[in-house]
Amino acid sequence: MASLVSKVGPLAGRLLEEARPKFDVFMKYAKVELSPPSPADIPQIRSGIARLVQSAKAGAWKQTTVREAWLNTLVTVEVLCWFYVGECIGKRHIVGYQV
């Protein structure tokens, strides 16, 4: 039992040593991707929404490939399923609200 306890320290040190580079990469991307938008990002967001509206008005959605349409459908179904699961969790019932 004592030999097992004596091996835990070096094993934990090696684990931390090997995990450190991956954790640093994760933190680098997390600082960029998980931060909320800043006020400097608002013009880019507005122009992106305007481009989306213009492409919808121009009928650019008619030029999508079958693969892109299928992927868009799968993403939409996933979002709807998560919404439904969230509603079921929130109301604590599958069918309806308990008054």
Contact map, one row per residue, 1 for C-alpha under 8 A:
111110000000000000000000000000000000000000000000000000000000000000000000000000000000000000000000000
111111000000000000000000000000000000000000000000000000000000000000000000000000000000000000000000000
111111100000000000000000000000000000000000000000000000000000000000000000000000000000000000000000000
111111110000000000000000000000000000000000000000000000000000000000000000000000000000000000000000000
111111111000000000000000000000000000000000000000000000000000000000000000000000000000000000000000000
011111111100000000000000000000000000000000000000000000000000000000000000000000000000000000000000000
001111111110000000000000000000000000000000000000000000000000000000000000000000000000000000000000000
000111111111000000000000000000000000000000000000000000000000000000000000000000000000000000000000000
000011111111100000000000000000000000000000000000000000000000000000000000000000000000000000000000000
000001111111110000000000000000000000000000000000000000000000000000000000000000000000000000000000000
000000111111111000000000000000000000000000000000000000000000000000000000000000000000000000000000000
000000011111111100000000000000000000000000000000000000000000000000000000000000000000000000000000000
000000001111111110000000000000000000000000000000000000000000000000000000000000000000000000000000000
000000000111111111000000000000000000000000000000000000000000000000000000000000000000000000000000000
000000000011111111100000000000000000000000000000000000000000000000000000000000000000000000000000000
000000000001111111110000000000000000000000000000000000000000000000000000000000000000000000000000000
000000000000111111111000000000000000000000000000000000000000000000000000000000000000000000000000000
000000000000011111111100000000000000000000000000000000000000000000000000000000000000000000000000000
000000000000001111111110000000000000000000000000000000000000000000000000000000000000000000000000000
000000000000000111111111000000000000000000000000000000000000000000000000000000000000000000000000000
000000000000000011111111100000000000000000000000000000000000000000000000000000000000000000000000000
000000000000000001111111110000000000000000000000000000000000000000000000000000000000000000000000000
000000000000000000111111111000000000000000000000000000000000000000000000000000000000000000000000000
000000000000000000011111111100000000000000000000000000000000000000000000000000000000000000000000000
000000000000000000001111111110000000000000000000000000000000000000000000000000000000000000000000000
000000000000000000000111111111000000000000000000000000000000000000000000000000000000000000000000000
000000000000000000000011111111100000000000000000000000000000000000000000000000000000000000000000000
000000000000000000000001111111110000000000000000000000000000000000000000000000000000000000000000000
000000000000000000000000111111111100000000000000000000000000000000000000000000000000000000000000000
000000000000000000000000011111111110000000000000000000000000000000000000000000000000000000000000000
000000000000000000000000001111111110000000000000000000000000000000000000000000000000000000000000000
000000000000000000000000000111111110000000000000000000000000000000000000000000000000000000000000000
000000000000000000000000000011111110000000000000000000000000000000000000000000000000000000000000000
000000000000000000000000000011111111000000000000000000000000000000000000000000000000000000000000000
000000000000000000000000000001111111100000000000000000000000000000000000000000000000000000000000000
000000000000000000000000000000000111110000000000000000000000000000000000000000000000000000000000000
000000000000000000000000000000000011111111000000000000000000000000000000000000000000000000000000000
000000000000000000000000000000000001111111000000000000000000000000000000000000000000000000000000000
000000000000000000000000000000000000111111000000000000000000000000000000000000000000000000000000000
000000000000000000000000000000000000111111100000000000000000000000000000000000000000000000000000000
000000000000000000000000000000000000111111111000000000000000000000000000000000000000000000000000000
000000000000000000000000000000000000111111111100000000000000000000000000000000000000000000000000000
000000000000000000000000000000000000000111111110000000000000000000000000000000000000000000000000000
000000000000000000000000000000000000000011111111000000000000000000000000000000000000000000000000000
000000000000000000000000000000000000000011111111100000000000000000000000000000000000000000000000000
000000000000000000000000000000000000000001111111110000000000000000000000000000000000000000000000000
000000000000000000000000000000000000000000111111111000000000000000000000000000000000000000000000000
000000000000000000000000000000000000000000011111111100000000000000000000000000000000000000000000000
000000000000000000000000000000000000000000001111111110000000000000000000000000000000000000000000000
000000000000000000000000000000000000000000000111111111000000000000000000000000000000000000000000000
000000000000000000000000000000000000000000000011111111100000000000000000000000000000000000000000000
000000000000000000000000000000000000000000000001111111110000000000000000000000000000000000000000000
000000000000000000000000000000000000000000000000111111111000000000000000000000000000000000000000000
000000000000000000000000000000000000000000000000011111111100000000000000000000000000000000000000000
000000000000000000000000000000000000000000000000001111111111100000000000000000000000000000000000000
000000000000000000000000000000000000000000000000000111111111100000000000000000000000000000000000000
000000000000000000000000000000000000000000000000000011111111000000000000000000000000000000000000000
000000000000000000000000000000000000000000000000000001111111000000000000000000000000000000000000000
000000000000000000000000000000000000000000000000000000111111111000000000000000000000000000000000000
000000000000000000000000000000000000000000000000000000111111111100000000000000000000000000000000000
000000000000000000000000000000000000000000000000000000110011111100000000000000000000000000000000000
000000000000000000000000000000000000000000000000000000000011111100000000000000000000000000000000000
000000000000000000000000000000000000000000000000000000000011111110000000000000000000000000000000000
000000000000000000000000000000000000000000000000000000000001111111011000000000000000000000000000000
000000000000000000000000000000000000000000000000000000000000001111111000000000000000000000000000000
000000000000000000000000000000000000000000000000000000000000000111111100000000000000000000000000000
000000000000000000000000000000000000000000000000000000000000000011111110000000000000000000000000000
000000000000000000000000000000000000000000000000000000000000000111111111000000000000000000000000000
000000000000000000000000000000000000000000000000000000000000000111111111100000000000000000000000000
000000000000000000000000000000000000000000000000000000000000000001111111110000000000000000000000000
000000000000000000000000000000000000000000000000000000000000000000111111111000000000000000000000000
000000000000000000000000000000000000000000000000000000000000000000011111111100000000000000000000000
000000000000000000000000000000000000000000000000000000000000000000001111111110000000000000000000000
000000000000000000000000000000000000000000000000000000000000000000000111111111000000000000000000000
000000000000000000000000000000000000000000000000000000000000000000000011111111100000000000000000000
000000000000000000000000000000000000000000000000000000000000000000000001111111110000000000000000000
000000000000000000000000000000000000000000000000000000000000000000000000111111111000000000000000000
000000000000000000000000000000000000000000000000000000000000000000000000011111111100000000000000000
000000000000000000000000000000000000000000000000000000000000000000000000001111111110000000000000000
000000000000000000000000000000000000000000000000000000000000000000000000000111111111000000000000000
000000000000000000000000000000000000000000000000000000000000000000000000000011111111100000000000000
000000000000000000000000000000000000000000000000000000000000000000000000000001111111110000000000000
000000000000000000000000000000000000000000000000000000000000000000000000000000111111111000000000000
000000000000000000000000000000000000000000000000000000000000000000000000000000011111111100000000000
000000000000000000000000000000000000000000000000000000000000000000000000000000001111111110000000000
000000000000000000000000000000000000000000000000000000000000000000000000000000000111111111000000000
000000000000000000000000000000000000000000000000000000000000000000000000000000000011111111100000000
000000000000000000000000000000000000000000000000000000000000000000000000000000000001111111111100000
000000000000000000000000000000000000000000000000000000000000000000000000000000000000111111111000000
000000000000000000000000000000000000000000000000000000000000000000000000000000000000011111110000000
000000000000000000000000000000000000000000000000000000000000000000000000000000000000001111111101110
000000000000000000000000000000000000000000000000000000000000000000000000000000000000000111111100100
000000000000000000000000000000000000000000000000000000000000000000000000000000000000000110111111110
000000000000000000000000000000000000000000000000000000000000000000000000000000000000000100111111000
000000000000000000000000000000000000000000000000000000000000000000000000000000000000000000001111100
000000000000000000000000000000000000000000000000000000000000000000000000000000000000000000101111110
000000000000000000000000000000000000000000000000000000000000000000000000000000000000000000111011111
000000000000000000000000000000000000000000000000000000000000000000000000000000000000000000101001111
000000000000000000000000000000000000000000000000000000000000000000000000000000000000000000000000111
